[in-house]
Amino acid sequence: MLATPGELPADDEGWAYEVKWDGVRAIVAVTSERVQITSRGGLDLSPAFPELTPLAAALGQGAVLDGEIIAFDDHGLQRFDAIQKRLRTTGTGVIARLAQERPATLAIFDVLDLAGETLTGRPWHERREVLESLALDDEHWQVPPAHVGEGTGAGLLAATEAQQLEGIIAKRMSSIYRPGARSPDWLKIKHRRRQEVVIGGWTTGTGRRARTLGAVQVGVYENSVLRHIGGVGSGLKEADLTELRERFAELEAQASPFGAGSPPRGTHFVRPELVCEVEFTGWSDDGQLRHPVFRGLRADKPAREVVREPEPRRPADSAPGGVSFTGEHGDAPEALVDGRRLRVTNLEKPMYGEAAFTKRQVIEYYAQIAPVLLPHFAGRATTLRRFPHGAADPASFYEKRANAHRPDWVRTVPMPIGDDEIIDFVEVADTPTLVWLANLAALELHPSLSRAVDPDEPTALVFDLDPGPPATVVECCRVALLIRALLTQLDLDIWAKTSGGKGLQVYAPINVPVTYDDTKAFAHAVAALLEDREPGLVTSRMAKRLRPGKVFVDWGQNDRHKTTVGVYSLRAQPQPTVSTPVSWDEVEACAAAGDPAQLRFTAPQVLARVAELGDLFAPVATLRQSLPALGGPT
């Protein structure tokens, strides 16, 4: 039985909630003698997971179970790639070693048959009682809890986001089990959008991939026709490239398998048998994936079953909107946003005098940009830079401690600011909070690189590229491309954004446990290496006398006590410029053209970019990567 993409039910009554695991779905048939594991696509997975064989003895009776095979890393985070590796391995000895190094766990969430009695026609809550009565709790199998009660859906969704899990499943407690059906009685609510796709070809790349595979060309089936939906190059590791080249040699085809859509000229075609999973930000108007990231091959689903997943259905009253104002000509104007009413002041006050950009426009910008800004600030302490008299105000100031006069619904998070002192910072958790901050003239928002729950564990590695005049963002682009070339060799994917001022910032998402000592040392090593290789362009030292005409690679931003301006934040410049995510194509174009204006974006331009491109920075909030050992770059 399959779940339908959706949103949280409006009322928790009658629903149960479970964690959505990121593994391989399997039906497990247990007899007194063996454990038969079958994938969604009908593949026999039993040989790949010998550690599940003792389940037969533990259960002591015949049963058919539904569950997900998952694996965890040393930090307790899920590792789909570990399961993926098991599916690709055939040697008994290698499988035994992998089972020892990274054992699998069967997360069991349903029972379809017990001792010969079929249970699929009984409601979920009865099947759940039967399942829990079996007391299946072991190192290699367990029955994860199901959560029932008012507020449990929203609570579990927030908890899974904090734990970097994929999302949750909502199950109607009265639902029977419908084998093979995708039913609205089960809803999957994801933090990140994923899609299974079929590989129909590949194209060569640029740079270090100029003579090899650069991107896979993918599609989904529509009415038995494979429709091309884009190319996927980001996220491909060296191991992926090696495996794909080997598989493509076996699947080479002369004709295009795509019956609709147009793959790029020069595409090398393969038979459409390989299925992979991608993470992406959305769909373009012409049905192409936006900003897809390769997440791995999937051997558990036949290619012919891969179709475009339906869009999550959002309740009409939860669609994100802007902000409206009332009482503007009276004594107490108010802003209305997401059901909250806020007192606002001086709406027509110019905040950017050169551009005649008023406080009203600042508030409107932050309200409209909220859907893509908020995921990058959730759970983090944010330092505010306030400009009571506008962006040119010399009396601007930084504010760390949350305003004592804040509304009671504004969330705060505790964070240490020294060895002994802990204070409450504002958490930019929702659109009303953004509007409240905009009314305080908090033009700039500077979030911590770590979440408040783990203040000593940054979720990203950052290089802040600061040009010394006469150098500009053009030189920053050239340095960013050097950093990209280095880190790509180490299988690190990175993203770039403008500072909103004169510089550029490069982020490598980590999102697995790591310390600031680790990230700072690594960033320092990279900066020093670049300075050694390009002494006329790069300096890794802060001294002002060393910086004219060069780009200072500020590795010191990787520190618990420092912050970098947040993505989509306004900046205090003559124009209302924004710290804006940019594509690597744009970085390369700016470096080649030598025109700094190509990477200068104002608030209205950024809103238009997001409407067209979505959140280019989305993977930074979710992508999990390991920091390579020092000494890797050569």
C-alpha positions in Angstrom: 0.0 0.0 0.0 1.4 3.4 -1.0 1.0 6.9 0.4 -0.2 10.0 -1.4 1.8 13.2 -1.2 0.0 15.7 0.9 -0.1 18.1 3.8 -0.8 17.5 7.5 -4.5 16.8 8.1 -6.4 19.8 9.5 -7.5 17.8 12.5 -5.4 15.0 14.2 -8.5 13.1 15.3 -8.7 9.8 13.6 -5.1 9.9 12.3 -1.9 8.2 13.5 1.6 9.5 12.6 4.8 7.6 11.9 8.3 8.6 10.8 8.9 8.3 7.1 12.1 6.3 6.8 14.6 6.8 3.9 15.4 3.2 3.0 14.1 0.4 0.9 10.4 -0.7 1.2 10.0 -4.4 1.6 7.4 -7.1 2.2 8.9 -9.7 4.6 7.3 -13.2 4.6 8.4 -15.2 7.6 8.0 -18.9 8.0 9.5 -21.3 10.6 12.4 -21.9 8.3 13.2 -18.7 6.4 12.7 -15.0 5.9 11.8 -14.0 2.4 12.3 -10.3 1.7 10.7 -8.8 -1.5 11.1 -5.3 -2.8 8.3 -3.2 -4.3 9.5 -4.2 -7.7 9.4 -7.9 -6.9 13.1 -8.4 -6.4 14.3 -10.9 -3.9 16.4 -9.0 -1.4 16.9 -11.8 1.1 20.6 -12.6 0.1 21.5 -8.9 0.6 20.4 -8.8 4.3 21.5 -12.0 6.1 21.3 -10.2 9.5 17.5 -10.3 9.2 17.4 -14.1 8.9 17.1 -14.7 12.7 13.7 -12.9 12.6 12.1 -16.3 11.8 13.3 -17.7 15.1 12.4 -14.6 17.1 8.9 -14.5 15.7 8.2 -18.2 16.1 5.2 -18.2 13.8 4.3 -17.5 10.2 3.7 -13.8 9.3 3.8 -11.3 6.5 5.2 -7.9 7.5 5.5 -4.6 5.8 8.4 -2.3 6.6 11.5 -0.3 5.5 15.1 -1.6 5.5 17.2 1.3 6.8 20.8 1.9 8.0 22.4 4.4 10.3 25.9 6.0 10.4 28.1 6.3 13.5 26.2 9.5 14.5 22.8 7.9 14.4 21.8 9.5 11.1 20.1 7.6 8.3 22.4 6.4 5.5 20.5 5.5 2.3 23.8 5.0 0.5 24.7 2.2 2.9 21.5 0.3 1.9 22.1 1.2 -1.8 25.5 -0.3 -1.6 24.1 -3.6 -0.2 21.7 -3.8 -3.1 24.5 -3.6 -5.6 26.7 -6.2 -4.0 26.5 -9.9 -4.8 29.5 -11.7 -3.2 28.6 -13.6 0.0 31.8 -12.6 1.7 31.4 -8.9 0.8 27.8 -8.9 1.9 28.8 -10.4 5.3 31.5 -7.8 5.8 29.1 -4.9 4.9 26.4 -6.4 7.3 29.1 -6.3 10.0 30.3 -2.8 9.2 26.9 -1.1 8.6 24.1 -3.5 9.7 20.6 -3.0 8.5 17.5 -2.5 10.6 14.0 -3.5 9.5 11.5 -0.9 10.6 8.2 -2.8 10.8 5.1 -0.7 10.5 2.3 -3.2 9.5 1.3 -6.9 9.7 -0.7 -8.3 6.8 -0.9 -11.9 7.8 -0.3 -13.8 11.0 -0.3 -17.6 11.5 -2.3 -17.9 8.2 -4.9 -15.3 9.1 -5.2 -12.5 6.6 -5.4 -9.1 8.3 -5.5 -6.7 5.4 -9.3 -6.2 5.7 -9.0 -5.1 9.3 -8.6 -1.4 10.2 -5.1 0.0 10.8 -5.6 0.4 14.6 -6.5 -3.3 15.0 -3.5 -4.4 12.8 -1.3 -2.1 14.9 -2.5 -3.8 18.1 -1.6 -7.2 16.7 1.8 -5.8 15.5 2.7 -4.4 18.9 1.7 -7.6 20.7 4.5 -9.5 18.8 7.1 -7.6 20.8 9.5 -7.4 17.9 12.5 -5.4 19.3 16.0 -6.3 18.4 19.2 -4.8 17.1 18.2 -5.6 13.5 14.4 -5.2 13.7 12.0 -3.0 15.6 8.5 -1.5 15.5 8.9 2.3 15.6 6.2 4.1 17.5 3.0 5.4 16.0 1.9 8.8 17.5 -1.8 9.5 18.2 -3.4 12.5 19.8 -4.0 16.2 19.4 -0.9 18.1 18.2 1.1 14.9 17.4 1.2 15.5 13.7 2.8 18.9 13.9 5.0 17.8 16.7 6.4 14.8 14.9 6.9 16.8 11.7 9.0 19.4 13.6 10.9 16.7 15.4 11.8 14.8 12.1 13.0 18.1 10.6 15.3 18.8 13.5 16.6 15.2 13.3 17.2 15.6 9.5 14.8 12.9 8.6 12.7 12.8 5.4 9.3 13.5 6.8 6.3 11.7 8.3 3.5 9.4 7.2 -0.1 10.1 8.3 -2.4 7.0 8.4 -6.1 7.1 8.9 -6.7 4.8 11.8 -9.8 3.2 10.2 -8.0 2.4 6.9 -7.8 -1.1 5.7 -4.6 -2.3 3.8 -5.0 -2.0 0.1 -2.0 -3.9 -1.6 -0.6 -2.0 -4.5 -2.9 1.0 -4.2 -1.8 4.6 -3.6 -4.5 5.7 -1.1 -5.4 9.1 0.4 -5.9 7.1 3.6 -2.1 7.3 3.9 -0.4 10.6 3.4 3.3 11.3 3.1 4.4 14.8 4.2 8.0 15.5 3.3 10.5 18.2 4.3 12.2 17.8 0.9 10.9 17.0 -2.5 12.1 13.8 -4.1 11.2 12.0 -7.3 12.2 8.7 -8.8 13.3 9.1 -12.4 14.4 6.8 -15.3 17.8 7.3 -16.8 17.6 7.4 -20.6 21.0 8.9 -21.5 24.0 10.9 -20.4 25.9 14.0 -21.5 29.6 14.9 -21.1 30.5 17.6 -18.6 32.8 20.6 -18.3 36.0 21.2 -16.3 37.3 18.0 -14.7 34.4 16.1 -16.3 35.0 17.5 -19.8 35.9 14.0 -21.2 33.5 11.9 -19.1 30.0 11.8 -17.7 28.7 15.2 -16.7 25.0 14.6 -16.2 22.4 11.9 -16.6 19.4 12.7 -18.7 16.2 11.5 -17.0 12.5 11.1 -17.6 9.2 9.8 -16.2 6.5 7.8 -17.9 3.3 9.5 -19.1 0.8 7.1 -20.8 3.5 4.6 -21.5 5.8 7.2 -23.1 9.1 8.3 -21.4 9.1 12.1 -21.2 12.4 13.9 -20.8 12.4 16.1 -17.6 16.0 17.3 -17.4 19.6 16.5 -16.7 21.1 15.7 -13.3 24.8 16.4 -12.6 24.9 17.8 -9.1 25.4 15.2 -6.3 27.3 12.6 -8.5 30.2 11.3 -6.5 33.2 9.5 -8.0 31.8 6.1 -7.0 28.5 7.0 -8.7 30.4 8.0 -11.9 32.3 4.8 -11.9 29.3 2.6 -11.5 27.2 4.6 -14.0 29.9 4.4 -16.7 30.1 0.6 -16.2 26.3 0.2 -16.4 26.0 2.5 -19.4 28.5 0.4 -21.3 26.1 -2.5 -21.0 23.0 -0.5 -21.8 24.2 1.6 -24.8 21.5 2.3 -27.3 21.5 4.0 -30.7 18.0 5.6 -30.6 16.5 7.9 -28.0 14.2 6.2 -25.5 12.5 9.6 -24.9 9.2 9.7 -26.7 8.4 13.2 -25.5 10.6 16.2 -24.6 13.9 17.0 -26.0 17.2 15.9 -24.4 20.2 18.1 -25.2 22.1 17.7 -28.5 25.0 15.2 -28.1 23.2 13.0 -25.6 24.5 9.4 -25.5 21.4 7.1 -25.1 21.0 4.0 -23.0 18.1 1.6 -22.6 15.7 3.0 -20.0 16.3 0.4 -17.3 18.0 2.3 -14.5 16.0 4.1 -11.9 17.5 6.8 -9.7 16.2 9.1 -7.0 16.7 12.9 -7.2 16.0 15.7 -4.7 14.8 18.9 -6.3 13.2 22.3 -5.6 10.2 22.2 -8.0 8.9 21.9 -11.5 9.2 24.5 -14.3 6.2 25.5 -16.3 7.4 23.2 -19.2 7.7 20.2 -16.9 11.5 20.2 -16.2 13.1 19.5 -12.8 14.4 22.5 -11.0 17.8 22.2 -9.4 17.9 18.4 -9.2 20.5 16.6 -7.0 21.4 12.9 -7.6 20.6 10.8 -4.6 21.5 7.3 -5.8 20.3 4.4 -8.0 17.3 2.5 -6.8 17.0 -1.3 -7.5 13.7 -1.7 -5.8 11.3 -0.3 -8.4 10.8 -1.2 -12.1 11.5 1.6 -14.5 8.1 1.3 -16.2 6.3 2.2 -12.9 8.1 5.6 -12.6 5.7 8.4 -13.0 5.6 12.0 -11.9 4.5 12.2 -8.3 1.4 14.3 -7.8 1.8 17.7 -6.2 1.1 17.8 -2.4 -2.4 19.1 -1.9 -2.3 22.1 0.3 -5.4 23.2 2.2 -6.8 26.5 0.8 -6.3 28.3 4.0 -2.6 27.4 4.3 -1.4 28.8 1.0 1.4 31.3 1.7 0.4 34.9 1.2 1.8 38.3 1.6 0.9 41.0 4.1 -1.9 43.6 4.2 -2.2 46.8 6.1 -5.1 48.4 7.9 -5.5 51.8 9.6 -2.7 53.4 7.7 -4.3 56.8 7.9 -5.2 56.5 11.6 -3.2 56.6 14.8 -2.4 52.8 14.9 -1.7 51.1 11.5 -1.5 47.4 11.7 -0.1 44.6 9.5 -2.1 41.4 8.9 -0.1 38.3 8.1 -0.9 34.6 8.6 -3.7 35.4 11.0 -1.6 37.6 13.2 -2.1 41.4 13.7 1.0 43.5 14.3 1.3 47.2 15.1 3.5 48.9 12.5 5.0 52.4 12.3 6.3 54.8 9.7 5.4 52.8 6.7 6.3 55.5 4.2 9.7 56.2 5.8 12.5 55.8 3.2 14.8 53.0 4.3 16.9 53.2 1.1 16.9 56.9 0.2 18.7 56.5 -3.1 16.1 54.0 -4.3 13.1 55.6 -2.5 12.5 52.1 -1.0 10.2 52.5 2.0 9.7 50.5 5.2 6.4 49.3 3.8 8.4 47.8 0.9 10.9 46.2 3.3 8.0 44.6 5.2 6.4 43.4 1.9 9.7 42.0 0.6 10.3 39.9 3.8 6.7 38.7 3.8 6.9 37.5 0.2 10.4 36.0 0.4 9.5 34.1 3.6 8.7 30.6 2.0 12.3 30.3 0.8 14.1 32.2 3.5 12.6 30.5 6.6 14.1 26.9 6.0 17.6 28.4 6.2 16.8 30.1 9.6 14.7 27.5 11.4 16.1 26.5 14.8 19.0 29.0 14.6 19.9 32.0 16.7 19.8 35.1 14.6 21.7 38.3 15.2 19.9 41.4 13.9 21.4 44.5 12.4 19.0 47.3 12.9 18.9 50.7 11.1 16.3 52.9 12.8 16.9 55.7 10.3 17.5 53.8 7.2 20.3 51.8 5.5 22.7 54.8 5.6 22.2 55.4 9.3 25.6 55.7 11.0 23.8 54.8 14.3 22.9 51.3 13.2 23.6 48.5 15.7 23.8 44.8 16.1 21.3 43.1 18.5 21.8 39.6 19.8 19.6 39.5 22.9 15.9 39.1 21.9 13.9 42.3 22.5 12.1 42.2 25.8 9.0 43.8 24.3 8.6 41.2 21.6 5.2 39.6 21.1 4.7 36.4 23.1 4.5 34.3 19.9 8.0 35.2 18.7 10.2 32.2 19.4 13.6 32.5 21.0 16.5 30.0 21.3 19.3 30.0 23.9 22.8 30.2 22.6 26.2 30.8 24.4 27.9 34.0 23.6 31.0 33.4 25.6 32.4 30.7 27.9 29.8 31.2 30.6 27.0 33.4 29.3 23.9 32.1 27.5 21.3 34.5 26.1 18.0 34.1 24.2 18.2 35.0 20.5 15.3 35.5 18.2 14.5 32.5 16.0 13.2 33.5 12.6 10.6 30.8 12.6 7.6 32.2 10.6 6.4 35.0 8.4 4.9 37.2 11.2 8.3 37.2 13.0 9.9 38.4 9.8 7.3 41.2 9.5 7.8 42.1 13.1 11.6 42.3 12.6 11.2 44.4 9.4 9.1 46.9 11.4 12.0 47.1 13.9 14.1 48.2 10.9 16.2 44.9 11.2 17.3 45.1 7.6 20.0 42.5 7.9 19.6 39.0 9.4 22.7 37.1 10.4 21.9 33.5 11.5 24.3 31.1 13.2 26.0 28.4 11.2 24.8 25.9 13.8 21.4 25.0 15.2 20.6 26.0 18.7 20.2 22.4 19.8 23.8 21.7 18.8 25.6 25.1 19.2 29.0 23.6 18.6 28.1 21.7 15.4 28.0 23.9 12.3 25.8 22.6 9.5 27.9 24.1 6.7 31.4 25.1 5.8 31.6 28.6 4.6 34.2 30.7 2.6 33.5 34.4 2.8 35.3 36.0 -0.2 36.1 39.7 0.4 37.7 41.6 -2.5 40.3 44.3 -1.7 39.9 47.2 -4.1 40.3 47.5 -7.0 39.3 43.8 -7.0 35.5 43.2 -7.2 33.1 40.4 -7.2 34.5 39.4 -10.5 37.8 38.3 -8.8 35.6 36.6 -6.1 34.0 34.6 -8.9 37.4 33.4 -10.1 38.3 32.3 -6.6 35.0 30.6 -6.0 35.6 28.6 -9.2 39.0 27.5 -7.8 37.4 26.5 -4.5 34.7 24.5 -6.4 37.4 22.7 -8.4 39.2 21.7 -5.3 36.2 20.6 -3.3 34.7 18.7 -6.2 37.8 16.6 -6.2 36.9 15.7 -2.6 33.3 14.8 -3.5 32.0 18.0 -1.8 29.1 19.7 -3.5 29.0 23.5 -2.9 26.7 26.4 -3.6 27.4 30.2 -4.0 25.5 33.3 -3.0 26.3 37.0 -3.3 27.0 38.8 0.0 24.6 41.5 -1.1 27.5 43.9 -1.1 30.8 43.6 -2.9 31.7 40.0 -2.2 30.7 36.3 -2.7 30.1 33.5 -0.3 30.6 29.8 -0.9 28.8 27.2 1.2 29.5 23.4 1.5 26.5 21.9 3.3 27.5 19.3 5.9 24.4 18.6 8.1 26.1 15.7 9.9 27.9 16.1 13.2 31.1 18.0 12.9 32.8 20.7 15.1 33.9 24.3 14.4 37.5 23.2 15.0 37.1 20.8 12.1 35.5 23.2 9.7 37.8 26.1 10.5 40.9 24.0 10.1 39.7 22.7 6.8 38.7 26.1 5.5 42.1 27.5 6.6 43.9 24.7 4.8 42.0 25.4 1.6 42.6 29.1 1.8 46.3 28.7 2.4 46.5 26.3 -0.5 44.8 28.7 -2.8 47.1 31.5 -1.7 50.1 29.3 -2.4 48.8 28.5 -5.8 47.5 31.9 -6.8 49.5 34.5 -4.7 48.5 37.3 -7.0 44.8 36.7 -6.6 44.3 35.2 -3.1 45.3 36.0 0.4 44.4 33.9 3.4 45.6 36.6 5.9 43.4 39.3 7.3 46.1 42.1 7.3 44.8 45.1 5.3 48.2 45.8 3.7 48.0 42.4 2.0 44.6 42.7 0.5 44.6 45.4 -2.2 43.7 43.8 -5.6 43.3 40.4 -4.0 40.5 38.3 -2.6 40.7 37.6 1.1 39.4 34.1 1.7 37.9 34.5 5.2 38.1 31.1 6.7 37.6 32.5 10.2 33.9 32.8 9.7 33.7 29.1 10.7 33.4 30.0 14.3 30.6 29.6 16.9 30.9 33.3 17.8 30.6 34.6 14.3 27.8 34.9 11.8 27.5 35.4 8.1 24.7 37.3 6.6 21.8 35.0 5.8 20.6 34.0 2.4 17.8 36.3 1.1 18.6 39.0 3.7 18.6 42.6 2.6 21.9 44.5 3.0 22.6 48.1 4.0 23.7 49.4 0.7 22.6 52.5 -1.4 20.1 50.2 -3.2 18.0 47.5 -1.4 20.4 44.7 -2.5 20.0 41.1 -1.3 22.3 38.2 -0.4 21.2 36.2 -3.4 21.9 32.5 -4.4 23.5 32.3 -7.8 24.1 29.3 -10.2 27.6 28.3 -11.2 26.7 29.2 -14.7 26.2 32.8 -13.5 29.5 32.7 -11.5 31.3 31.5 -14.6 29.6 34.2 -16.8 30.5 37.0 -14.4 34.2 35.8 -14.2 34.4 35.7 -18.0 32.6 39.0 -18.7 34.3 41.0 -15.9 31.1 42.8 -15.1 30.3 43.1 -11.4 26.7 44.3 -12.2 25.9 40.8 -13.4 25.8 39.6 -9.7 24.0 42.5 -8.1 20.4 41.9 -7.3 17.8 44.1 -5.6 14.7 42.9 -3.6 12.3 43.1 -6.6 14.8 41.2 -8.8 15.2 38.5 -6.2 11.5 38.0 -5.8 11.3 37.6 -9.6 14.2 35.1 -9.6 12.6 33.0 -6.9 9.3 33.0 -8.8 11.2 31.7 -11.9 14.0 29.5 -10.3 12.8 28.5 -6.9 15.3 28.4 -4.0 18.7 27.8 -5.6 20.1 27.5 -2.1 17.7 24.7 -0.9 20.2 21.9 -0.8 22.4 23.8 1.7 19.7 23.3 4.3 19.4 19.6 3.8 22.2 17.9 2.0 24.3 15.7 4.2 28.0 15.4 3.3 31.1 14.3 5.3 34.0 16.7 5.7 37.1 15.2 4.1 40.2 14.6 6.1 42.7 17.4 6.2 45.4 17.0 3.6 42.9 16.0 0.9 43.4 18.9 -1.5 46.6 18.5 -3.6 
